[in-house]
């Protein structure tokens, strides 16, 4: 599969029309809940809590301008980042574990969530960056309907683990402008051991292919800010637990060698990883160098690498 060319984000009126046509279907995915691949089946529409630990109302940990994302996302004015509490994965090394695993956040109404988006736009954000949104996808879609009607115009970034429900992902087609998924693992056993999701590699690859179909390669404006497209993040893990070679080969061969990739060296042992060798240490310089050399081997020249001391 080759990704289609990128382009400008859809205007608000188009997105409003798409949301109106899909919102009923999106809400149906909450009862029984199948908003994520866990398909846990609880009635979240009536506030039962699922595997993600969340009921109906979104829980937000923070909403602010963020300057630490990749350059096309943060730009010069910051990314309008909304961190959602809870997560459908159980990563033992999660670096945001107080938010994702301990669920530190505050419940917000759907109009309040729309208010956050509008306020971030007024503060000059380049985009609205939804972080770990998957388990609240239907509610976010409803909030976006309010926000677009109130004048939200900046691109929408879907910043996720890459563990996505195919059914829900299809409903975002034409609404999400920039997908920023992780590709965490190549092997089911490692996905099971470190994220309690042995099916992650299969689900992740299918999800990223669908994202590429929807938005194409990353398209930047004259200032280098992302308008639309796919940006994949891959975190290098100790002893090649992430299966970097397999992941990068998949991107080059099944998506496009023009795909923008953020190859991250920032791993450190967090949450439960301290007692789980080899995850109880940072990666080495040689481990990151080996991962970085694979970008050249597969012709993946677009994206970002990080310094490794």
N, C-alpha and C positions, 0 to 999 in steps of 0.2 A: 504494500500500500504506500502511495505517495501522498503526502499532505497537500491539500489544495492551497492556492495562494491566499495570503491574508488580505485584510482590507479594513476600512473604517468601521467603527462600532455601529450597530443598528441604532436608529434614533429612538427617542423615548416612546413615540406613538406606536412604532412597530412592536416594541417590547411590551407595552400595555396590552396590545391586541393579543400577543402570544400568551402572556400571563393569564388573561381572561379566558382564553380557550383551554388552558391547561390546569388551572388552579384546582378545580374540582378533582381531577385525576390525581394531582399532587397530594391533596389532603387525604384521599382514599388510601395512600400509602402509609398513613399513620395508624390505621385501624382496620385489620391487624397490622402492626408496624413492620414494614419492609423498606424503610427509608434508606437502610444500609444493607450490605450483603449478609449481615447476621440473621435477618428475617426472624427476629425474636417473637413477633406476633402479638405483643401486648397492645392494649388500647391506649395509645398515647394521646389520641384526640380527646379522651376523657381523663387524661393526666396520669395514667399508669406509667411507671418508669420501665424503660427497656434496658438492654445490655449497656447502652451508653450512659445509663444513670439519670436520664433526663425524662421529664414529662412533656407537657404540651408547650408551655411558654418558653421561648428562648432564654438562655442564661448567658449573659455577657460578662466577661472578665474585665475588658477594657475597650475603649474606643478612643483612638487618638491618631495623630500624625506619626508615622513610623519612617525613620530615615535609614534603617538597617537592612532593607530588602535589596534585591538586585537592582543595579542602576536604572533599568527601564521602568521599574515599579516605584521606587522611592523618588527618583528624579531629584529635583532641587527643592521642591515644596513639600515633599513627603507623601507617603501612601496613607490613605484614609482607612486605617486598619481597625477591624472589629474582631476581637478574639472571643470565640464562643467556648463556654465550659463544656466538659464532657468529651467523650471520643468513643468511636466504635472499635478502635484497636486497644490493645493492652501492652504497649511497648515497654519493656522492662527498663529501657534506657532513656525514656522520654525526657527531653530537656525542658519541656513545659509541663511537667507532671502535676504541679499544684493546680493548673487550670484543667488539664485533660483528664487526669486520674483522680485527683482530690476534689475536682469540680468546684473550684473557687470562682464564683460568679454571682451575679444578681439577676433575678428574673425581670424581664422587661416585657411590656405589652408590644404588640405588633406596631401600633402607631409610634411608640417610643423608639423602637428600632429604626423606623423610617426617619424619625427626628435626628437620630445619630448620623445617618447617612447625609441628610441635608446639611447638618451642622458641619460635618467634615468637608463637604463641598464648599461651603461658604468660607472655610478656613484656608482654602486653596489646594486641597488634596488633588493629586493627579488622578486618583481612582478611588473606588471603594473596594477594599481588600478584605474579603471574608475568610477568616482563618479558622480551620476545622469546622466547616459549615454543614457537612453532609447529613448529620443526624437531625438538623433543623431545616433542611432544604425546603420543605413545603411552607413552613412559617416564614422563612426568609423571602420566598417568592411572593407571599401575600404582603409582606412589608415593602417589598420593592414596588408593588403596584401602587401603594400609597405614595412612596417617594417619587416615582416617576410622574405621578399626577401633580406633585408639588414642585416639579422642576428639576429633578435629578437628571444630570446629563453626562457625567463623567463615566469612563469605562468601569466595568464590573470585573473584578479579579476573583476567581474561585480558587482559593489557596488550600489544598487538601492533601490528605495522606495517599490519595490514589486508590483507596479501597472504597469503591463506589457501586451503588446499585445501578445496573444497566437501565432499569425502568425509570428511575429518577433522573439519571444522567441525560436520557433522551429528552426529558421535559425542559432541560436547560438550553436546548439548541436554539440559537438566535437571541438568547437573553444574556448568557455569559459572554464576555468579550475576550478575556484572557484566562486560560486555565494554567494553574501553577501546581501540578501534582508532584508528589514524591514518587520515585520508583525505589522502594526500600530493599527488596530482596529478589533474587533469582531462583532460590530453592525453597520448596515447601517446608522442609524440615527446619530451616532457620527461621522462616516466618512463623512456624508453630512455636518454636522454642522462645523466641524473643518478642513476639507480638500476639501470640495465641490465635493465629489466623493462618493455618496451613494452606488455605486456598488463595492466599494473598497474591502470589505471582500470576496465577491464571486470571483472576479478577482484575488485577492491576493492569496487565497488558491489554486486556479487552477494553478497559476504561480509557487508557491513554490513546489507543487507536481511535476510539469514538471521539475523544476530545480533539484529536488531530483532524478528524473528518469535519468536525463542527467549525473549527476556527483557523485551521491551517498553521503555517509557520508564523513566527512572531513578526508583526509589522510595527515599525517604529515611526514616530513623527519626526519632524525636522530637528527637534531637540533631543531625540533619542528616547522618548517616552513611549511605552507600549500602548498601542491602540487596540490591537487584537492579535490573538494567536496563542501558541503553546510554548510554555517554558517549563522544562522538566528539572526537578531537583533530585540529586543523588548524593546521599551521605556515605562517604567511605567509612567502613567499619573495620575493626581489628581482624586480622587473619582472614581477610576477604569474605567475611560473613555476609556482606551485601551481594556478593557475586557480581562485582563491577563489570568484568569482561562480558558476561552474558547480557547484562542490562544494556550496556553501550552497543553491543552488536545488534541487539533487538531494535534499538532506536535507529541506528544507521540503516539497517536492512528493511525494517517493517514500517517505519514512519518516514524519516527523511534525514539524510546527512546534513541538511540545513537547519535541523532542529536546534534551538537554543537550549543549552544544558548548563546548569549550575552545579559544578562538581565541588562538593563541600568537604573541607578538612576539619571542621569544627567539633567533631565528636569528642565528648568527654563522658566519663561514667557518671550517670545521674540516676535518680530514683532507685531501682533495685539492682542496677548493674554493678554496684560495688562488690557484691558477693558472687558474681558470675563470670569467672575468667573465660575467655580473654577480654570480655567486655568491661573488665574492671580497670582498663588503662586507656589512655589516649592512643590514637594511631601514630605510627612512626613516620619520619620523613620518607623512608624508602617505600612504605605502604602507599603513601599519597603520590609519590613520584611514579610508582608503577601504575596507579590508576590514571594519572594524568597522561602517561605515555599512550594509553589506550585510546584517548581522544584522537591523537594523531593517526594511530593505526587504522581507525575506522573512519577517518575523514570528517570527524565532528569538530569543526573549526569555529562554530558560533557559540558563544556563551562566556562563562566566567570560571576561573579557578581561584583558589584562595592561597594565601601564603601559609606555609607550614614551617614553623620556626626551627 
